Amino acid sequence: MSEDDRIDALGDLDGWQSEGYAARVHYRGEDDRYSVEFYAPSECVLYWKVKGDGETAVPVGRSTVPGPLRERIRKDLDTAGIDTDIEKRSL
């Protein structure tokens, strides 16, 4: 599957938006908001915690991300035909 195909497949899923070589989804939990990005060229997933103003986001480590969100991301990757181990990759 090409990079474009993987991005398009994620972009077709609920909540995901594709932009060039990346796809992004926003998640709102009980108290926290996250932006999650998949980058096809580097085959990695980045998690960003969104501050209360909705304008500022900071990258966060996977260990601080709620388990249900990480599980949803792996499920979405699998549905899009992307290896779920990518979610665990470090930069």
Backbone bond lengths (Angstrom), bond angles and torsions (degrees), N, CA, C in turn:
res aa  C-N    CA-C-N  psi(-1)  N-CA   C-N-CA  omega(-1)  CA-C   N-CA-C  phi
1 M - - - 1.445 - - 1.535 108.22 -
2 S 1.320 116.50 131.04 1.462 120.47 -178.09 1.524 110.84 -75.00
3 E 1.334 116.76 164.90 1.462 121.54 176.77 1.524 110.63 -55.88
4 D 1.333 116.25 -46.19 1.461 120.40 -179.56 1.521 111.49 -61.00
5 D 1.330 117.53 -41.06 1.460 121.19 179.50 1.527 111.01 -62.28
6 R 1.335 116.81 -40.65 1.460 120.20 -179.68 1.525 110.91 -67.01
7 I 1.314 116.74 -41.76 1.465 120.60 178.57 1.520 109.85 -65.30
8 D 1.316 117.27 -44.06 1.469 120.90 178.93 1.527 111.09 -62.44
9 A 1.341 116.95 -39.86 1.463 120.44 -179.57 1.530 110.88 -64.39
10 L 1.322 117.27 -41.08 1.464 119.40 176.03 1.527 110.34 -67.01
11 G 1.324 116.93 -42.05 1.461 121.59 -179.67 1.516 113.32 -60.01
12 D 1.334 116.72 -23.12 1.463 121.44 178.25 1.525 112.76 -80.23
13 L 1.338 116.91 -14.02 1.469 120.31 -178.06 1.526 110.78 -82.35
14 D 1.322 115.56 154.66 1.460 122.36 -178.34 1.529 111.52 -56.48
15 G 1.316 115.75 123.14 1.455 121.97 175.72 1.522 115.16 90.20
16 W 1.311 118.33 -18.87 1.460 121.65 -177.06 1.529 110.52 -82.84
17 Q 1.323 114.98 145.54 1.464 122.35 173.74 1.522 107.50 -126.64
18 S 1.309 116.42 135.08 1.465 119.17 178.20 1.519 109.26 -104.78
19 E 1.338 114.27 142.41 1.461 121.74 -179.80 1.526 108.41 -144.21
20 G 1.306 116.99 101.71 1.465 120.36 178.15 1.511 111.65 61.19
21 Y 1.322 116.78 -113.31 1.460 122.52 -176.10 1.532 113.14 -97.24
22 A 1.333 117.49 10.45 1.461 120.92 -176.97 1.527 111.20 -136.09
23 A 1.327 114.63 159.59 1.462 121.18 173.82 1.521 107.34 -133.27
24 R 1.329 116.54 147.25 1.456 121.86 -174.63 1.526 110.65 -137.68
25 V 1.324 114.88 145.27 1.460 121.49 173.96 1.530 107.52 -136.70
26 H 1.321 115.77 147.28 1.460 121.24 177.11 1.521 108.55 -109.14
27 Y 1.319 115.35 142.93 1.456 121.35 -176.15 1.522 108.51 -134.02
28 R 1.309 115.31 134.09 1.466 120.42 176.30 1.521 107.95 -119.39
29 G 1.332 115.39 117.77 1.452 120.86 176.12 1.517 109.37 -93.93
30 E 1.327 116.43 -164.03 1.459 120.04 179.35 1.518 111.80 -60.44
31 D 1.332 116.02 -48.81 1.462 120.12 -175.79 1.521 113.70 -119.83
32 D 1.310 117.86 -12.97 1.461 120.99 -172.21 1.519 111.73 -124.85
33 R 1.329 113.91 155.49 1.464 120.65 174.78 1.518 108.07 -124.48
34 Y 1.331 114.87 141.34 1.454 121.23 -179.42 1.516 110.54 -131.96
35 S 1.314 114.55 151.87 1.447 122.14 167.51 1.523 105.02 -117.68
36 V 1.318 116.52 132.07 1.460 121.26 -176.96 1.519 107.54 -121.68
37 E 1.331 115.95 131.44 1.465 120.59 -177.00 1.522 110.93 -125.83
38 F 1.321 114.87 137.38 1.460 121.99 173.09 1.517 107.19 -111.51
39 Y 1.331 116.38 127.52 1.462 122.16 178.79 1.527 108.66 -111.64
40 A 1.319 116.32 115.46 1.459 121.01 -176.16 1.528 113.31 -65.68
41 P 1.360 120.20 -45.26 1.468 118.41 -176.38 1.528 113.51 -59.86
42 S 1.330 117.52 -37.52 1.464 120.07 -179.09 1.524 112.35 -99.38
43 E 1.341 116.84 -1.60 1.458 122.69 179.83 1.521 111.32 47.96
44 C 1.324 115.52 60.03 1.453 119.45 179.29 1.529 110.55 -142.06
45 V 1.319 114.30 159.86 1.459 122.75 176.62 1.519 107.16 -117.03
46 L 1.326 116.32 130.90 1.459 121.27 176.64 1.518 108.95 -115.88
47 Y 1.326 115.14 139.82 1.461 121.73 177.20 1.524 108.45 -109.75
48 W 1.319 115.74 134.02 1.459 122.89 178.07 1.518 107.91 -124.44
49 K 1.312 117.18 130.45 1.464 120.60 174.20 1.522 107.46 -91.94
50 V 1.322 115.44 128.22 1.461 121.39 -176.75 1.523 108.32 -93.93
51 K 1.329 115.36 128.28 1.468 121.28 179.43 1.520 110.16 -71.09
52 G 1.313 116.00 167.90 1.458 122.95 -177.26 1.514 114.87 -57.35
53 D 1.353 117.83 -26.26 1.467 119.88 -179.53 1.528 112.08 -75.30
54 G 1.333 116.74 -11.65 1.457 121.15 -179.94 1.510 114.21 74.94
55 E 1.317 117.34 -2.50 1.459 122.29 -177.39 1.525 112.77 -107.18
56 T 1.311 116.55 -25.35 1.454 121.41 -174.88 1.520 110.01 -108.30
57 A 1.325 115.51 132.84 1.464 120.55 177.37 1.519 108.85 -133.92
58 V 1.314 115.37 143.61 1.463 120.37 177.94 1.523 108.64 -125.03
59 P 1.331 117.46 141.80 1.465 119.05 178.34 1.528 109.59 -67.72
60 V 1.325 115.51 143.01 1.464 120.23 179.25 1.523 109.66 -130.53
61 G 1.313 115.09 154.39 1.460 121.20 177.66 1.512 111.27 -74.66
62 R 1.306 115.83 152.64 1.458 120.83 -178.42 1.524 112.83 -58.70
63 S 1.329 116.65 -32.37 1.466 119.78 -177.50 1.528 112.17 -65.01
64 T 1.324 117.96 -16.98 1.464 121.08 -179.96 1.533 112.30 -97.14
65 V 1.327 117.10 -5.74 1.467 121.99 -177.38 1.531 109.35 -87.77
66 P 1.331 117.69 133.44 1.475 119.65 179.91 1.527 111.94 -55.87
67 G 1.331 115.11 138.69 1.461 121.21 179.91 1.525 114.21 -54.11
68 P 1.339 118.10 -43.83 1.469 118.17 -179.98 1.531 113.21 -61.07
69 L 1.314 117.43 -33.43 1.464 119.90 177.81 1.522 109.97 -69.28
70 R 1.308 116.95 -45.13 1.462 119.63 179.17 1.522 110.54 -61.82
71 E 1.325 117.18 -38.35 1.463 121.14 177.82 1.527 110.67 -64.55
72 R 1.326 116.60 -42.36 1.470 119.66 178.49 1.526 110.34 -61.67
73 I 1.317 117.54 -42.08 1.467 120.88 -179.39 1.525 109.70 -63.07
74 R 1.323 117.50 -44.24 1.473 120.02 178.11 1.524 110.75 -61.90
75 K 1.325 117.11 -40.62 1.464 120.75 178.16 1.529 110.70 -62.78
76 D 1.336 116.67 -43.61 1.467 120.25 178.54 1.526 111.33 -63.70
77 L 1.330 117.06 -41.31 1.462 120.20 177.10 1.524 110.04 -59.55
78 D 1.318 116.33 -46.14 1.463 121.06 179.86 1.530 110.91 -60.88
79 T 1.322 117.28 -45.13 1.464 121.43 179.08 1.524 111.21 -60.12
80 A 1.331 116.24 -34.43 1.465 121.37 179.96 1.526 112.28 -83.45
81 G 1.346 117.84 0.49 1.458 120.97 179.09 1.517 113.90 80.58
82 I 1.327 116.36 24.26 1.468 122.30 -178.72 1.524 108.30 -107.70
83 D 1.319 116.42 137.01 1.462 122.48 179.24 1.527 109.94 -56.26
84 T 1.328 117.26 122.41 1.467 120.89 -176.57 1.525 113.30 -68.46
85 D 1.335 118.18 -18.88 1.467 120.58 177.40 1.524 111.81 -64.32
86 I 1.329 116.84 -19.63 1.462 120.62 178.28 1.529 110.40 -59.19
87 E 1.341 116.56 -32.92 1.468 120.22 -178.39 1.518 111.59 -60.40
88 K 1.330 117.48 -26.73 1.463 122.16 -175.89 1.533 112.97 -91.22
89 R 1.320 117.54 -8.36 1.468 120.74 -175.29 1.514 112.87 -65.56
90 S 1.310 116.04 139.84 1.459 122.21 175.08 1.512 109.14 -96.72
91 L 1.300 115.14 151.32 1.472 119.62 176.11 1.495 110.96 -85.48
